[in-house]
Amino acid sequence: MLVTQQQHLQKQRDALTYRMNKLTAKQQGIAVKSMRLPTKKTEAFKEKIQKKYKEMRRVLDEDLRITLTHLDMEQEACKTLVEEKIEQCYTLSQELEQRISNISTQLETEQQELSAQSAEMEKKMSETLKWTDPALIQMDEFKNEQLLSLTLNLLLFIRSQLPVTKRLFQCCYAADVALDPASAHPKVRISPKGDTATYTDIWQEVPETPSRFDTTLNAVSYQSFSEGRHYWEVEVSGKTYWELGLTYPSIPRKGREEYCWLGRGSQSWCVEYFDGDYTAWHDAVPHELPLVAGQQFARVGVYCSFPGGLVSFFGADTMTPLHCFCAGAFTDVLLQAVCPGHDNQGTNWKPLQICSASRSAPTL
C-alpha cells in the first residue's frame, strides 16, 4: 500500500517537474523575444506606422499646395483682368483728349464730320464704361467658401480618427457595464439602468445583503470578466473626488478595515482622484502620478487584459496613460468597481456616469 502511494506521489512530482521545465523554457523564450522584438517585429511595426503617417502628411501637404495654387491662380487672373481694364480706360482717355484737342481747332470747319465722330465716340464710351464696370470683376466666393467647408470637414474627419488607440479599444474591446445596486453603500444611489453612481447625504433604506458595502462608498458591476480583453469609460467631469478600478468578488465589504477601500488590498486595483491629484493603488501601495497632476479629464478609461495580466487606466479624452498595473495571472473573475466619493465640502455632488465605450465609436 505504501509502495503504491509512493509511486503515485513520484508520478505527481515528475508531472510538476515537467511542468516547471516547460514554464522555464517559456520564460527563456519570452526573455529572448523581449530582447529581439524591440529591434525586429516591434520596430518593423513602428516603421510601417511612421511611413503611413509620413504618407498622410505628404498627401495633405500636396492637397494644400494644389488648393493654395488654385487660389493664387484665380487671384493673379483677377489682377491681370483689372490691369487690362485700366489699360483700356487709359487708351480711351488718351483718345478723348486727342478728340477734344481736334474739336478746338476744327469746330467751325468740320461740324458735320464732328457730329458723326461724336456719336461714334458716345457709343464707344458707353460700351467701354459697361465692360469696365468694377462690379463685374469678382472672385469666386462660392468656390472659396466650399473649399473652406471641405477643408473643415477633412479636419473633423482626421480628428475623428484620433487617437487611434481609442478607436482600437472602442471597436475591439468595448464592454457594457451596469452597476449592481445590491452592492452599493446606502449613501450611493445607483440609477435604474445601473449607469450612474451618485453620493447622497441621505442614508437610503435598502436591504442589507452580503454583497453590500457598509462603510466604503463603493459599488461593483453585475457583470464579471474571466477571459479576454475589456475596456470601459466613466464620465468624471465636474467631480473633485472619485475612485475607479477592478476588483475580485472577494474584496471585503463589511466593517471599517482599510482593505474594504479600492486598491488598499490585494483584491483590487484603482486610480483615485482628489482635488487635482491622481494616485494609483494596489495592495495598499500608493503610486502618485505627478505627470498628470492638475489635469482634469472629462472621461477616464479602464482596460483589463487577461492574456496580458494588465490593468490600465487612461485619460480617455486623449488616451493619456495614467497608470498600468502588471498584475500577472488573475486568480478570479473581475468586477468593475466605482466610488463616487463624499461631497468634499459641497464640490463633489455630480454622479459618476458609466459610458458605452463603443457608442461614439465611428465605423471602421
Order of alpha helices (4+ residues) and beta strands (2+ residues): alpha-alpha-alpha-alpha-alpha-beta-beta-beta-beta-beta-beta-beta-beta-beta-beta-beta-beta-beta
